[in-house]
Amino acid sequence: MEQSCDVLAFSAHPDDVELMCAGTLIKLARKGYKTGVVSLTAGEMGTRGTPELRQKENEQAAKIMNVSVNRILDIPDGSIENNRKNQLKIIKEIREYRPKIVLTPYWETRHPDHGNCSLLVRQAAFFSGLKNIDTGQPHYRPTKVIYYMELYDFKPSFIVDVSDTFEDKIKAIQVYASQFHNPEKEYDYREATYISTPEFLRSIIARGEYWGNKIGAHYGEPFLVREPMKLNDPIAHFSDYTFAGLL
């Protein structure tokens, strides 16, 4: 079966991926890799906007990120549970698109849906490799599950330089004008939220600058791998690591 995706990023809600790792997905797409995004829910419990509006925004963001796959599943927002029914939904996506790498949120996070998404996706990625779990598809297990950072920090296993894609990352975020601050397209909602303020968007930019500074770049996105990483050729791996200030 032909592989449909090199990397498939899972999230609890539409817009989570845009906030946390869109710069990396855009960078990979520009390099010729096939990328995809799967939101477990439609975000119907959100204070602002509607599922229909968020889906339209999601489609616009997917075009900016140039993803090959863009999916919104039917798991209820606010009720993401790690059970076999939901695991099978994730397994079907993994077996359909056969990604080498799966991205999912770091398991320690503020929003319960995000933490449950992390555990659900990690376990489903493992179970997807068991041939006796029948979904009518060939069994398949991704090479690696990698975690992207949300509100709670971790010590990154690596940081991707997204200086050349950060502008488009912000554009992808701002098409969610029902959720985030966009001076060119503001919605008149009675209930403002923290993420709809200019301060929140500035915090996303500041975090990108902070992690970029760690690697001598303008902007960076941090990731965590739970297992030790194998290197066959450390010299080749670190040959483009030119930030001499890190000694």
PENOR-V255265 format. One line per field, one symbol per residue. ss: DSSP state (@ for helix, = for strand, . for the rest). burial: 1 if it has 9 or more other C-alpha atoms within 8 Angstrom, else 0. A space follows every 10 residues. Layout:
ss: ???
burial: ???
This chain:
ss: ......==== =....@@@@@ @@@@@@@@@@ ....=====. .......... @@@@@@@@@@ @@@@@...== ==........ ...@@@@@@@ @@@@@@@... =====..... .@@@@@@@@@ @@@@@@@... .......... ...=====.. .......=== =....@@@@@ @@@@...... .......... ...@@@.@@@ @@@@@@@@@@ @@@......= ====...... ...@@@@... .......
burial: 0001111111 1111111111 1111111110 0011111111 1111000111 1011101111 1101111011 0110111001 0100011101 1101101111 1111111010 0011111111 1111111111 0000000011 1100111111 0000010011 1110110110 1111111111 1100010000 0000111001 1001000111 1110101111 1111100000 0000000000 0000000
